[in-house]
Amino acid sequence: MHVTAGPRNRSGQVIAAGRRLSFTARITPLTSMVAVTPNDSQENATPPRTWREFSWYVGGHGFYFASQGIQAVMFPYLVTFLLRMPADMVGVGQMFAMLPMFGLVLFGGMSADRSELRMHLIRLQFLASLPMILLSIFLFTDTLTFVWLVACVSAVGCAGAFIMPARDSLLSRVATRTPHGDIQRAVTMSTAAQFGSQFIGMWVGIICLSFNVPLTVIMLIAVSFYMVSAYCGTYVSPAPPEVMARDPDPYNRTGSFVGRMFEQIHEGLREVWRSPRMFPVILMMFCGGILFMGVFTVHLQLLVRDVYGGDVRDYMFISMWFMVGISVSALVLSQVLHIRRQGRAMMLSFTGGTIVMVILHFHPPIQAVYGLALFWGLTSGISMSMSRSIVQEAATDSHRARIMSIYTLGFLGGGPLGALLMGYTTKHLGALDAVLVPAAGMVIVWICMFVFTDLWKLTRPDPVSKTYEI
């Protein structure tokens, strides 16, 4: 680092005062850190980088999604087999389970940008466990009704809408304190942990149901995973909000709270809209959510039931093979491959889902469907890892949680619409023919993204040199 305080004479003394200071800093975008070290003592004061904090973060991340995996098994079981609700009410229950994430995730991002992330995340995970405890009480007393089940699941979803942006924002803070400081590698490792833990959680739920473990005990296992996740968070360093340094009155106590709240959300949306890196990625993920999530959440269930004559276990096996594929590809990306052409890898990975849907049209045997789910998971792991890495690396610290909440909304927001469209398409065309509709839609989206955006050319940023003036 070179710092000059004005012109000097031949002896090196400063002969002019009051001049502006200039320095040249080499910035690594992956760490977003500018080090100005006037002497060696300050440089040596920098704490060493270790894997310890990141390991605790990934551990909490894993236990949280292991609990989500148990819930992914229990909710369909409680609705379909315990309460024996008709098909239309099952759809209503699924809608209410997804709506909180769709409606509240932007507010979750705004809240995370204004909070100390570690304690914010710990509190939210304790809050998420309360509806699960209430559900356990209903199961123990045999008083569970459909209304109470939907209320508890919706409450968990509301907490999740605030947890996800906070967890994604905290990831970038923790990643910069690892030995490599590589956000893309940290994202792929956390993605592998997320879906691997969901896979384990689903196995725990299925095994418990197979051995007739009391339902209350199963729900309390899910609650305990939330508690362990919160405990792991206590070993993560505090992460104060970056925006506080710029905004002395971040909550604008002298003005309208509601107006300020929507203004903060609008700031995040404006950051994404103006970014040539983030906007095409989130747009691609939104289109993928509409076309692919409906296939996964609705069409595959109908395909298993109406074409293959299977039950909920067959659908769960398909889901688990899909998650295994995501975990394996994310793990390989984090440990072996370091992709530079991120946009190209992301776009090519979307072709995997299209290929799977075309093959499903020809009615392969159920064992082949398991293999197709694995292949689809392998390609989806690439698209999820690359898209999250691009957005994490491009997001500013002051808006990171809000930007990640927009990414989550783009990724999951298309799910309800896709599920609705896929249900009607399957009803009118049949399970085997309906799958060609999203496949054709993805071909159109892919061509449009290739022609009208620079997503195909998107690469990882290199360290750059910039000159700042004080």
C-alpha positions as CSV (number, residue, x, y, z in Angstrom):
1,M,0.0,0.0,0.0
2,H,1.4,3.4,-1.0
3,V,0.3,6.5,0.7
4,T,1.5,10.0,-0.1
5,A,0.8,13.1,2.0
6,G,1.9,15.8,-0.5
7,P,5.1,16.8,-2.2
8,R,8.4,16.2,-0.5
9,N,11.9,17.8,-0.8
10,R,15.1,15.9,-1.6
11,S,15.5,14.8,2.1
12,G,12.0,13.3,2.1
13,Q,10.3,15.9,4.3
14,V,6.8,17.0,3.5
15,I,6.9,20.6,2.2
16,A,3.1,21.2,1.7
17,A,0.2,20.5,4.0
18,G,-3.5,20.4,3.5
19,R,-3.3,18.5,0.3
20,R,-5.6,15.6,-0.4
21,L,-4.3,12.1,0.3
22,S,-4.3,9.4,-2.3
23,F,-3.6,5.8,-2.2
24,T,-3.8,2.8,-4.5
25,A,-5.3,-0.3,-3.1
26,R,-5.6,-3.8,-4.6
27,I,-9.1,-5.0,-4.0
28,T,-10.1,-8.7,-4.2
29,P,-13.8,-8.7,-4.9
30,L,-14.2,-12.1,-3.2
31,T,-13.3,-10.5,0.1
32,S,-14.4,-6.9,-0.5
33,M,-11.7,-5.7,1.8
34,V,-9.3,-2.8,1.4
35,A,-6.3,-3.0,3.7
36,V,-4.6,0.3,4.5
37,T,-1.7,-0.7,6.8
38,P,0.6,2.2,7.7
39,N,3.0,0.0,9.7
40,D,3.8,-3.6,10.3
41,S,2.4,-3.6,13.8
42,Q,-1.2,-3.1,12.5
43,E,-0.7,-5.6,9.8
44,N,0.4,-8.2,12.3
45,A,-2.7,-7.4,14.4
46,T,-5.0,-9.0,11.8
47,P,-6.5,-12.2,13.3
48,P,-5.5,-15.4,11.6
49,R,-7.9,-17.0,9.2
50,T,-9.1,-20.5,10.2
51,W,-11.9,-22.9,9.3
52,R,-13.3,-23.0,12.8
53,E,-16.0,-20.4,12.4
54,F,-17.0,-21.6,9.0
55,S,-17.3,-25.2,10.3
56,W,-19.7,-24.0,13.0
57,Y,-21.7,-22.0,10.4
58,V,-22.0,-25.1,8.2
59,G,-23.0,-27.2,11.2
60,G,-25.8,-24.9,12.1
61,H,-26.8,-24.7,8.4
62,G,-26.9,-28.5,8.3
63,F,-29.0,-29.0,11.4
64,Y,-31.5,-26.4,10.3
65,F,-32.1,-28.1,7.0
66,A,-32.1,-31.6,8.5
67,S,-35.1,-30.3,10.5
68,Q,-36.6,-29.1,7.2
69,G,-36.1,-32.5,5.7
70,I,-38.1,-34.1,8.6
71,Q,-40.9,-31.6,8.1
72,A,-40.9,-32.3,4.3
73,V,-41.9,-35.9,5.2
74,M,-44.2,-35.2,8.0
75,F,-46.4,-32.5,6.5
76,P,-47.6,-34.7,3.5
77,Y,-48.0,-37.6,5.9
78,L,-50.1,-35.7,8.4
79,V,-52.3,-34.1,5.7
80,T,-52.8,-37.2,3.5
81,F,-52.7,-40.2,5.8
82,L,-53.4,-38.9,9.3
83,L,-56.1,-36.3,8.6
84,R,-57.1,-37.9,5.2
85,M,-57.9,-34.6,3.6
86,P,-59.2,-34.6,0.0
87,A,-57.0,-33.5,-2.9
88,D,-58.2,-29.9,-3.1
89,M,-57.5,-29.4,0.6
90,V,-54.0,-30.9,0.2
91,G,-53.4,-28.2,-2.5
92,V,-54.6,-25.5,-0.2
93,G,-52.3,-26.7,2.6
94,Q,-49.3,-26.7,0.2
95,M,-50.2,-23.2,-0.9
96,F,-50.2,-21.9,2.6
97,A,-46.9,-23.6,3.3
98,M,-45.3,-21.8,0.4
99,L,-47.0,-18.4,0.7
100,P,-45.1,-17.0,3.7
101,M,-41.8,-17.3,1.9
102,F,-43.3,-15.6,-1.1
103,G,-44.8,-12.8,0.8
104,L,-42.3,-12.0,3.6
105,V,-38.9,-12.8,2.3
106,L,-38.2,-9.2,1.1
107,F,-39.1,-8.0,4.6
108,G,-36.8,-10.6,6.0
109,G,-33.9,-9.2,3.9
110,M,-34.6,-5.7,5.0
111,S,-34.7,-6.8,8.7
112,A,-31.4,-8.7,8.3
113,D,-29.6,-5.7,6.8
114,R,-30.5,-3.7,9.9
115,S,-29.6,-6.4,12.5
116,E,-26.6,-8.0,14.1
117,L,-26.8,-11.2,12.1
118,R,-25.6,-13.8,14.6
119,M,-28.1,-13.0,17.4
120,H,-30.8,-12.2,14.8
121,L,-30.4,-15.7,13.4
122,I,-30.4,-17.4,16.8
123,R,-33.6,-15.7,17.9
124,L,-35.4,-16.6,14.7
125,Q,-34.4,-20.3,15.0
126,F,-35.8,-20.4,18.5
127,L,-39.0,-18.7,17.2
128,A,-39.3,-21.3,14.4
129,S,-39.2,-24.1,17.0
130,L,-42.3,-22.8,18.9
131,P,-44.9,-23.8,16.2
132,M,-43.2,-27.2,16.0
133,I,-43.6,-27.6,19.8
134,L,-47.2,-26.6,19.6
135,L,-47.7,-29.1,16.8
136,S,-46.1,-31.8,19.0
137,I,-48.6,-31.0,21.8
138,F,-51.6,-31.3,19.4
139,L,-50.2,-34.7,18.2
140,F,-49.6,-35.9,21.8
141,T,-53.2,-34.9,22.9
142,D,-54.7,-36.2,19.6
143,T,-56.4,-32.9,19.0
144,L,-54.7,-31.9,15.7
145,T,-57.0,-30.4,13.0
146,F,-56.3,-29.3,9.5
147,V,-56.6,-25.6,10.5
148,W,-54.1,-26.0,13.3
149,L,-51.7,-27.9,11.1
150,V,-51.8,-25.2,8.4
151,A,-51.4,-22.5,11.0
152,C,-48.3,-24.2,12.5
153,V,-46.7,-24.9,9.1
154,S,-47.4,-21.3,8.0
155,A,-45.8,-19.9,11.2
156,V,-42.7,-22.0,10.5
157,G,-42.7,-20.6,7.0
158,C,-42.9,-17.1,8.3
159,A,-39.8,-17.6,10.4
160,G,-38.1,-19.2,7.4
161,A,-38.7,-16.1,5.3
162,F,-36.6,-14.1,7.8
163,I,-34.0,-16.9,8.4
164,M,-33.0,-17.5,4.8
165,P,-31.8,-13.9,4.0
166,A,-30.0,-13.6,7.3
167,R,-28.2,-17.0,6.8
168,D,-27.2,-16.1,3.2
169,S,-25.9,-12.7,4.3
170,L,-23.9,-14.2,7.2
171,L,-22.3,-16.7,4.8
172,S,-20.4,-14.0,3.0
173,R,-19.1,-12.6,6.2
174,V,-17.9,-16.0,7.4
175,A,-16.5,-16.9,4.0
176,T,-14.1,-14.0,3.9
177,R,-12.6,-15.1,7.2
178,T,-11.7,-18.6,5.9
179,P,-8.1,-19.4,4.7
180,H,-9.0,-19.1,1.1
181,G,-11.6,-16.3,1.4
182,D,-13.4,-17.7,-1.7
183,I,-17.2,-17.0,-1.7
184,Q,-17.9,-19.3,-4.5
185,R,-16.3,-22.2,-2.7
186,A,-18.1,-21.3,0.5
187,V,-21.4,-21.2,-1.3
188,T,-20.9,-24.6,-3.0
189,M,-19.9,-26.1,0.4
190,S,-23.0,-24.7,2.1
191,T,-25.2,-25.9,-0.8
192,A,-23.8,-29.4,-0.4
193,A,-24.4,-29.3,3.4
194,Q,-28.0,-28.0,2.8
195,F,-29.2,-30.7,0.5
196,G,-27.2,-33.4,2.1
197,S,-28.8,-32.5,5.5
198,Q,-32.2,-32.4,4.0
199,F,-31.6,-35.9,2.6
200,I,-30.6,-37.1,6.0
201,G,-33.6,-35.5,7.6
202,M,-36.0,-37.1,5.1
203,W,-34.4,-40.5,5.8
204,V,-34.9,-39.9,9.5
205,G,-38.5,-39.1,9.0
206,I,-39.2,-42.1,6.7
207,I,-37.3,-44.5,9.0
208,C,-39.2,-43.2,12.1
209,L,-42.6,-43.7,10.3
210,S,-41.6,-47.2,9.1
211,F,-40.8,-48.2,12.7
212,N,-44.0,-46.6,14.1
213,V,-42.1,-44.1,16.2
214,P,-44.7,-41.8,17.9
215,L,-45.4,-38.7,15.8
216,T,-44.8,-36.5,18.8
217,V,-41.3,-37.9,19.1
218,I,-40.6,-37.3,15.5
219,M,-41.6,-33.6,15.7
220,L,-39.5,-33.1,18.9
221,I,-36.5,-34.5,16.9
222,A,-37.1,-31.8,14.4
223,V,-37.3,-29.2,17.2
224,S,-34.0,-30.4,18.7
225,F,-32.3,-29.9,15.3
226,Y,-33.5,-26.3,15.4
227,M,-32.0,-25.9,18.9
228,V,-28.7,-27.4,17.9
229,S,-28.6,-25.1,14.9
230,A,-29.1,-22.1,17.2
231,Y,-26.4,-23.4,19.5
232,C,-23.9,-23.6,16.6
233,G,-24.6,-20.0,15.8
234,T,-23.2,-18.9,19.2
235,Y,-19.7,-19.9,17.9
236,V,-19.9,-17.5,15.0
237,S,-18.4,-14.0,15.4
238,P,-20.9,-11.1,15.7
239,A,-21.8,-9.5,12.4
240,P,-23.0,-5.9,12.9
241,P,-24.9,-4.3,10.1
242,E,-22.7,-2.5,7.6
243,V,-25.4,0.0,6.8
244,M,-25.4,1.6,10.3
245,A,-22.1,3.3,9.5
246,R,-23.7,5.3,6.7
247,D,-27.1,5.9,8.1
248,P,-27.2,7.5,11.6
249,D,-30.9,7.0,11.8
250,P,-31.5,3.7,10.0
251,Y,-35.0,3.3,11.1
252,N,-35.9,7.0,10.4
253,R,-37.7,7.4,13.7
254,T,-38.7,11.0,12.6
255,G,-40.6,9.7,9.6
256,S,-43.0,7.0,8.6
257,F,-41.8,3.6,9.5
258,V,-43.9,1.9,6.8
259,G,-42.7,4.3,4.2
260,R,-39.1,3.8,5.2
261,M,-39.5,0.1,5.3
262,F,-40.8,0.0,1.7
263,E,-38.0,2.4,0.7
264,Q,-35.4,0.0,2.0
265,I,-36.9,-2.8,0.0
266,H,-37.0,-0.6,-3.1
267,E,-33.3,0.1,-2.6
268,G,-32.6,-3.6,-2.8
269,L,-34.7,-4.0,-5.9
270,R,-33.0,-1.0,-7.5
271,E,-29.5,-2.5,-6.8
272,V,-30.6,-5.8,-8.6
273,W,-32.2,-4.0,-11.5
274,R,-29.1,-1.9,-12.2
275,S,-26.7,-4.8,-11.9
276,P,-25.7,-6.4,-15.2
277,R,-24.5,-9.4,-13.2
278,M,-27.3,-10.0,-10.8
279,F,-30.4,-9.2,-12.8
280,P,-30.1,-11.8,-15.6
281,V,-29.2,-14.5,-13.0
282,I,-32.2,-13.8,-10.8
283,L,-34.4,-13.6,-14.0
284,M,-33.2,-17.0,-15.1
285,M,-33.8,-18.5,-11.7
286,F,-37.3,-17.0,-11.6
287,C,-38.1,-18.6,-15.0
288,G,-36.6,-21.9,-13.9
289,G,-38.8,-21.7,-10.7
290,I,-42.0,-21.4,-12.8
291,L,-41.1,-24.1,-15.3
292,F,-39.3,-26.6,-13.1
293,M,-40.6,-26.3,-9.5
294,G,-44.1,-27.0,-10.7
295,V,-42.9,-30.3,-12.2
296,F,-41.1,-31.3,-9.0
297,T,-43.8,-30.3,-6.5
298,V,-47.0,-31.3,-8.5
299,H,-46.3,-33.2,-11.7
300,L,-44.0,-35.9,-10.2
301,Q,-46.5,-36.7,-7.5
302,L,-49.3,-37.1,-10.1
303,L,-46.9,-39.1,-12.4
304,V,-46.1,-41.5,-9.5
305,R,-49.7,-41.9,-8.5
306,D,-51.5,-42.0,-11.9
307,V,-48.9,-43.5,-14.3
308,Y,-46.7,-45.7,-12.0
309,G,-49.3,-46.6,-9.4
310,G,-46.9,-45.7,-6.6
311,D,-47.4,-44.1,-3.2
312,V,-45.7,-41.3,-1.1
313,R,-42.6,-43.4,-0.6
314,D,-41.9,-43.6,-4.3
315,Y,-42.1,-39.8,-4.5
316,M,-39.9,-39.4,-1.5
317,F,-37.3,-41.7,-3.1
318,I,-37.3,-39.5,-6.2
319,S,-36.9,-36.4,-4.0
320,M,-34.0,-38.0,-2.1
321,W,-32.1,-39.0,-5.2
322,F,-32.6,-35.4,-6.5
323,M,-31.1,-34.1,-3.3
324,V,-28.2,-36.6,-3.5
325,G,-27.4,-35.3,-6.9
326,I,-27.4,-31.6,-5.7
327,S,-25.2,-32.5,-2.8
328,V,-22.7,-34.4,-4.9
329,S,-22.3,-31.8,-7.6
330,A,-22.0,-29.0,-5.0
331,L,-19.4,-31.0,-3.1
332,V,-17.4,-31.6,-6.3
333,L,-17.6,-27.9,-7.2
334,S,-16.3,-26.9,-3.7
335,Q,-13.4,-29.4,-3.6
336,V,-12.3,-30.1,-7.1
337,L,-13.7,-27.8,-9.8
338,H,-13.4,-24.0,-9.6
339,I,-15.5,-22.7,-12.5
340,R,-14.6,-19.4,-14.0
341,R,-17.3,-19.1,-16.7
342,Q,-20.1,-19.1,-14.2
343,G,-22.8,-17.9,-16.5
344,R,-22.1,-20.5,-19.1
345,A,-22.0,-23.3,-16.5
346,M,-25.4,-22.0,-15.2
347,M,-27.1,-21.9,-18.5
348,L,-25.8,-25.3,-19.6
349,S,-27.0,-26.9,-16.3
350,F,-30.6,-25.8,-17.1
351,T,-30.5,-28.0,-20.1
352,G,-30.3,-31.0,-17.8
353,G,-33.9,-30.5,-16.5
354,T,-35.1,-30.1,-20.1
355,I,-33.5,-33.4,-21.1
356,V,-35.1,-35.2,-18.1
357,M,-38.6,-34.0,-19.0
358,V,-38.3,-35.1,-22.6
359,I,-37.2,-38.6,-21.4
360,L,-40.1,-38.7,-18.9
361,H,-42.5,-38.2,-21.8
362,F,-41.6,-41.7,-23.1
363,H,-42.6,-43.4,-19.9
364,P,-39.4,-45.0,-18.6
365,P,-39.5,-47.6,-15.8
366,I,-39.7,-46.2,-12.2
367,Q,-36.0,-47.3,-11.6
368,A,-35.0,-45.1,-14.5
369,V,-37.0,-42.2,-13.0
370,Y,-34.8,-42.5,-9.9
371,G,-31.7,-42.2,-12.1
372,L,-33.2,-39.2,-14.0
373,A,-33.8,-37.5,-10.6
374,L,-30.2,-38.1,-9.7
375,F,-29.0,-36.6,-13.0
376,W,-31.4,-33.7,-12.6
377,G,-30.0,-33.1,-9.2
378,L,-26.4,-33.1,-10.4
379,T,-27.2,-30.4,-13.0
380,S,-29.4,-28.4,-10.6
381,G,-26.5,-28.3,-8.1
382,I,-24.4,-26.5,-10.6
383,S,-27.1,-23.9,-11.4
384,M,-27.9,-23.3,-7.7
385,S,-24.2,-23.0,-6.8
386,M,-23.3,-20.7,-9.7
387,S,-26.3,-18.4,-9.3
388,R,-25.8,-18.0,-5.6
389,S,-22.1,-17.4,-6.0
390,I,-22.7,-14.7,-8.7
391,V,-25.2,-12.8,-6.6
392,Q,-23.1,-13.2,-3.3
393,E,-20.0,-11.8,-5.0
394,A,-21.8,-8.9,-6.7
395,A,-23.9,-7.8,-3.7
396,T,-22.8,-4.9,-1.6
397,D,-22.4,-5.4,2.2
398,S,-25.0,-2.7,3.0
399,H,-27.7,-4.4,0.8
400,R,-26.6,-8.0,0.9
401,A,-29.5,-9.5,2.9
402,R,-32.0,-7.6,0.8
403,I,-30.4,-8.7,-2.4
404,M,-30.3,-12.3,-1.2
405,S,-33.9,-12.1,-0.3
406,I,-34.7,-11.0,-3.8
407,Y,-32.7,-14.0,-5.1
408,T,-34.7,-16.3,-2.8
409,L,-37.9,-14.7,-4.0
410,G,-36.8,-15.2,-7.6
411,F,-35.9,-18.8,-7.0
412,L,-38.9,-19.8,-4.9
413,G,-41.4,-17.1,-6.1
414,G,-42.1,-18.9,-9.3
415,G,-43.0,-22.1,-7.4
416,P,-46.7,-21.3,-6.5
417,L,-47.4,-20.1,-10.1
418,G,-45.6,-23.1,-11.6
419,A,-47.5,-25.5,-9.4
420,L,-50.8,-24.0,-10.4
421,L,-50.0,-24.1,-14.1
422,M,-48.6,-27.6,-13.9
423,G,-51.7,-28.9,-12.2
424,Y,-54.0,-27.5,-14.9
425,T,-51.7,-28.6,-17.7
426,T,-51.5,-32.2,-16.3
427,K,-55.3,-32.3,-15.9
428,H,-55.9,-31.4,-19.5
429,L,-53.0,-33.1,-21.3
430,G,-52.2,-36.0,-19.0
431,A,-49.0,-36.7,-17.0
432,L,-46.9,-37.9,-19.9
433,D,-47.7,-35.1,-22.4
434,A,-47.8,-32.3,-19.9
435,V,-44.1,-32.6,-19.1
436,L,-43.3,-31.4,-22.6
437,V,-44.8,-27.9,-21.9
438,P,-42.2,-26.8,-19.4
439,A,-39.4,-28.4,-21.5
440,A,-40.5,-26.3,-24.5
441,G,-40.8,-23.2,-22.2
442,M,-37.2,-23.6,-21.0
443,V,-35.9,-23.9,-24.6
444,I,-37.6,-20.5,-25.3
445,V,-36.2,-18.9,-22.1
446,W,-32.7,-20.3,-22.8
447,I,-32.6,-18.8,-26.3
448,C,-33.9,-15.4,-25.0
449,M,-31.3,-15.3,-22.3
450,F,-28.6,-16.2,-24.7
451,V,-29.6,-13.5,-27.3
452,F,-30.8,-10.6,-25.1
453,T,-28.5,-10.8,-22.0
454,D,-24.8,-11.3,-21.3
455,L,-25.4,-14.2,-19.0
456,W,-23.5,-16.6,-21.3
457,K,-20.4,-14.4,-21.1
458,L,-20.5,-13.9,-17.4
459,T,-17.2,-14.8,-15.7
460,R,-15.7,-14.6,-12.2
461,P,-14.2,-11.1,-11.5
462,D,-10.5,-10.8,-11.2
463,P,-8.7,-8.7,-8.5
464,V,-8.5,-5.2,-9.8
465,S,-6.6,-2.1,-8.9
466,K,-8.4,1.1,-8.0
467,T,-7.3,4.5,-6.9
468,Y,-9.2,6.1,-4.0
469,E,-9.0,9.7,-2.9
470,I,-9.5,11.0,0.7
